[in-house]
Amino acid sequence: ATWVLSNHDVTRHATRFANPSGLGTQIRTEGDRELGLRRARAATLLMLALPGSAYLYQGEELGLPDVVDLPDEVRQDPAYFRGAGQDGFRDGCRVPIPWTREGSSYGFGAGGSWLPQPGSWGELSVEAQTGDPDSTLELYRAALAARREQPSLGAGESVDWLTAPEGVLAFRRGEFVCVANTTAAPVTVPSHGRVLLASGEVTVDGAEAVLPADTTVWWTTG
């Protein structure tokens, strides 16, 4: 199987998850950015726990939202011009990623960015997030490192589904366990050993753990 959350043809998943469902793949409203990022982080850990290959789209490791307010005069998407401005809003997910906190293109290049970057993106840059244990970039780095180190992750097809409360997905792969709370409220679940990684703050109390809303946690039983 192959898994992907975002690509160059759809609104970034941090923005899709920030909006109500059913709006399609090209969303033009910012929505609740905090909610969208929380859900995006949880979805990434869930995806990377599944058997098979996973593809990451540039910028999602920074938690970048879609740029939904690009002026029409800077758009590059051919579909926008073919549709007389009624379609083709894929430029929002194609804005170059920020590498540095400062600079006319946030480190993208001396020639500038081919699509304008929001003024707030300096704090979402690689430079700003590197070394911050709570950043989305460091979450991705830790997840990919664990995926390489854990023999139960990556290739393979075996998934043992575990009993879980409504709205919670839980499965085991060898000595690895993934639990994802997709609800809007905290849930109490069994503890499955040592926490490897979590997309949010998980509270462990003996044989139980409390997962906040929209949170995924990885465990190892080994």
WOVENUR-V825668 format. One record per pair of residues at least 4 apart in sequence whose C-alpha atoms are under 6 Angstrom apart, sorted by the first residue. I is the first residue (numbers start at 0). J is the second residue. D is the distance in Angstrom with one decimal. If there is no record, write none. Layout:
BEGIN
((I	J	D) (I	J	D))
END
This chain:
BEGIN
((0	51	4.8) (1	51	5.7) (1	52	4.8) (1	53	5.7) (2	53	4.7) (3	53	6.0) (3	54	5.2) (5	11	5.5) (5	12	5.9) (5	56	5.8) (6	56	5.5) (8	89	5.7) (9	24	5.1) (9	25	5.7) (10	24	5.7) (10	25	5.1) (10	92	5.8) (11	65	5.4) (11	92	5.8) (12	16	5.8) (13	35	4.7) (13	36	5.1) (13	39	5.2) (13	64	5.4) (14	35	5.8) (14	64	5.3) (14	65	5.9) (16	35	4.6) (17	30	4.9) (17	31	4.8) (17	32	5.6) (17	34	5.6) (17	35	3.7) (18	30	4.9) (27	67	5.0) (35	39	6.0) (38	213	5.3) (40	198	5.6) (41	198	5.4) (41	214	5.0) (41	215	4.8) (50	153	5.4) (50	154	5.6) (50	155	5.5) (50	156	5.5) (51	153	5.7) (51	154	5.2) (58	63	5.7) (58	96	5.7) (59	63	5.6) (60	136	5.0) (60	139	5.9) (61	135	5.6) (61	136	5.1) (62	135	5.9) (65	91	5.1) (65	92	5.1) (66	91	4.3) (67	91	5.7) (76	87	6.0) (76	90	6.0) (78	82	5.9) (78	87	4.4) (79	84	5.1) (79	86	5.2) (79	87	4.0) (80	84	6.0) (82	86	5.4) (94	114	5.4) (97	105	4.9) (97	124	4.6) (98	105	5.6) (98	106	5.0) (98	124	4.9) (98	125	4.8) (99	105	4.8) (99	106	5.2) (99	124	5.4) (99	126	5.0) (100	121	4.0) (100	124	5.9) (101	105	5.2) (104	111	5.0) (104	112	5.2) (122	127	5.5) (125	129	5.9) (128	134	5.6) (132	137	5.9) (145	149	5.8) (146	152	5.6) (151	172	5.7) (151	173	5.5) (158	171	5.9) (158	172	5.4) (159	170	5.3) (159	171	5.0) (160	170	4.3) (161	169	5.2) (161	170	5.1) (163	167	5.8) (166	181	5.5) (166	182	5.5) (167	179	5.6) (167	180	4.6) (167	181	5.9) (168	178	5.6) (168	179	5.1) (169	177	5.6) (169	178	4.3) (170	176	5.7) (170	177	5.6) (171	175	5.7) (171	176	4.4) (174	219	5.6) (174	220	5.0) (174	221	5.6) (175	218	5.8) (175	219	4.7) (176	217	5.9) (176	218	5.0) (177	216	5.9) (177	217	4.8) (178	215	5.7) (178	216	5.5) (179	214	5.8) (179	215	4.1) (180	213	5.4) (180	214	5.3) (181	213	4.9) (182	212	5.6) (182	213	6.0) (183	212	4.8) (184	212	4.6) (185	210	5.4) (185	211	4.2) (185	212	4.9) (186	209	5.6) (186	210	5.4) (187	208	5.6) (187	209	4.5) (188	207	5.7) (188	208	5.4) (189	206	5.9) (189	207	4.5) (190	206	5.1) (190	207	4.7) (190	208	5.4) (191	218	6.0) (192	219	5.7) (192	220	4.8) (193	218	5.4) (193	219	5.4) (194	217	5.9) (194	218	4.5) (195	217	5.3) (195	218	5.2) (196	216	5.9) (196	217	5.2) (197	215	5.7) (197	216	4.1) (198	214	5.6) (198	215	5.5) (199	214	5.7) (201	209	5.9) (201	210	5.2) (202	208	5.5) (202	209	5.1) (203	208	4.2) (204	208	5.8))
END
